[in-house]
Amino acid sequence: MANLQETKLRGSNLEGADLYEADLRRADLQEANLRGANLQGANLRGANLEGVNIQEANIQDANMQEANLHLANLRGANLRGSNLFKAKNLSLDHLSKAKTLYNTKLDKEFLIPLKEKYPGLFEEPDE
């Protein structure tokens, strides 16, 4: 498990990187490219993910509490079981583009409208 807590990775190209269970608490990943990266079980609590590309990334069971997701690209991201409580600058539009939100922990302001408008995001995905 990599300890990258509070690391400055702004603008880094980490496409396809294996960051399984990495400790990225409060890391600065602004505008980093994490497309297709494996962030399963990673701790991203309080991380700056502004403008980050996490398209098609595996973020299953990750802790993203209080992370800044302003302008983050979540298209096709696997957010299954992730914790997004109190994530900052998150929007319904961002979340609607994810691959799955099955068992994802969300604030009620997102959970209720997303379940109504995009119920398929909450179905158990085929592995």
C-alpha positions as CSV (number, residue, x, y, z in Angstrom):
1,M,0.0,0.0,0.0
2,A,1.5,3.3,-1.2
3,N,1.5,6.2,1.3
4,L,1.0,9.3,-0.8
5,Q,-0.7,11.3,1.9
6,E,-0.5,15.1,1.2
7,T,1.6,14.5,-1.9
8,K,1.6,17.1,-4.7
9,L,0.7,15.3,-7.9
10,R,-1.0,18.2,-9.6
11,G,-1.1,17.6,-13.4
12,S,0.5,14.2,-13.2
13,N,-0.1,11.5,-15.8
14,L,-1.1,8.5,-13.8
15,E,-3.2,6.9,-16.6
16,G,-3.7,3.2,-15.8
17,A,-1.7,3.4,-12.6
18,D,-2.2,0.7,-9.9
19,L,-3.0,2.7,-6.7
20,Y,-4.8,-0.1,-5.0
21,E,-5.5,0.8,-1.4
22,A,-3.1,3.8,-1.7
23,D,-3.3,6.5,1.0
24,L,-3.9,9.7,-0.9
25,R,-5.5,11.6,2.0
26,R,-5.3,15.4,1.3
27,A,-3.2,14.7,-1.8
28,D,-3.3,17.4,-4.5
29,L,-4.3,15.6,-7.7
30,Q,-5.7,18.7,-9.5
31,E,-6.0,18.1,-13.2
32,A,-4.1,14.8,-13.0
33,N,-4.9,12.1,-15.5
34,L,-6.0,8.9,-13.7
35,R,-8.0,7.5,-16.7
36,G,-8.3,3.8,-16.2
37,A,-6.4,3.8,-13.0
38,N,-7.0,1.3,-10.2
39,L,-7.9,3.2,-7.1
40,Q,-9.9,0.4,-5.5
41,G,-9.9,0.8,-1.7
42,A,-7.8,4.0,-1.9
43,N,-8.2,6.6,0.8
44,L,-8.8,10.0,-1.0
45,R,-10.4,11.7,2.0
46,G,-9.9,15.5,1.6
47,A,-8.0,15.1,-1.6
48,N,-8.1,17.9,-4.3
49,L,-9.5,16.1,-7.3
50,E,-10.4,19.3,-9.1
51,G,-10.4,18.8,-12.9
52,V,-9.0,15.3,-12.5
53,N,-9.7,12.7,-15.2
54,I,-10.8,9.5,-13.5
55,Q,-12.7,8.3,-16.6
56,E,-13.2,4.5,-16.6
57,A,-11.2,4.3,-13.4
58,N,-11.8,1.6,-10.8
59,I,-12.7,3.6,-7.6
60,Q,-14.5,0.7,-5.9
61,D,-14.7,0.9,-2.1
62,A,-12.6,4.1,-2.1
63,N,-13.0,6.8,0.6
64,M,-13.7,10.1,-1.1
65,Q,-15.2,11.9,1.9
66,E,-14.7,15.6,1.7
67,A,-12.7,15.4,-1.5
68,N,-13.0,18.3,-3.9
69,L,-14.5,16.9,-7.2
70,H,-15.0,20.3,-9.0
71,L,-15.0,19.6,-12.8
72,A,-13.8,16.0,-12.2
73,N,-14.5,13.6,-15.1
74,L,-16.3,10.6,-13.7
75,R,-17.5,9.1,-17.0
76,G,-17.5,5.4,-16.8
77,A,-15.9,5.3,-13.4
78,N,-16.7,2.3,-11.1
79,L,-17.8,4.0,-7.9
80,R,-19.3,0.8,-6.4
81,G,-19.2,0.9,-2.6
82,S,-17.3,4.2,-2.5
83,N,-17.8,6.7,0.2
84,L,-18.8,10.1,-1.2
85,F,-20.3,11.6,2.0
86,K,-19.6,15.4,2.2
87,A,-17.7,15.4,-1.1
88,K,-17.3,18.9,-2.3
89,N,-18.4,20.4,-5.6
90,L,-20.1,17.2,-6.7
91,S,-23.2,17.4,-9.0
92,L,-25.9,15.2,-10.2
93,D,-24.5,15.5,-13.7
94,H,-21.1,14.3,-12.5
95,L,-22.5,11.3,-10.8
96,S,-25.0,10.4,-13.6
97,K,-22.0,9.6,-15.9
98,A,-20.5,7.0,-13.6
99,K,-20.5,3.3,-14.6
100,T,-22.1,2.3,-11.3
101,L,-23.2,3.7,-8.0
102,Y,-24.1,0.4,-6.5
103,N,-23.7,0.5,-2.7
104,T,-22.1,4.0,-3.0
105,K,-22.5,6.1,0.1
106,L,-24.0,9.5,-0.9
107,D,-25.6,12.4,0.8
108,K,-29.4,12.4,0.6
109,E,-29.4,15.4,-1.7
110,F,-27.8,13.2,-4.4
111,L,-29.0,9.8,-3.5
112,I,-32.8,10.4,-3.8
113,P,-32.8,12.3,-7.1
114,L,-30.3,10.0,-8.7
115,K,-32.2,6.9,-7.7
116,E,-35.4,8.4,-9.2
117,K,-33.8,9.6,-12.4
118,Y,-31.1,6.9,-13.0
119,P,-32.2,3.8,-11.1
120,G,-29.9,1.6,-13.3
121,L,-26.8,3.1,-11.6
122,F,-27.9,1.5,-8.4
123,E,-28.4,-2.0,-9.7
124,E,-25.7,-4.6,-9.0
125,P,-23.4,-4.6,-12.0
126,D,-22.4,-7.7,-13.9
127,E,-18.8,-8.5,-13.0
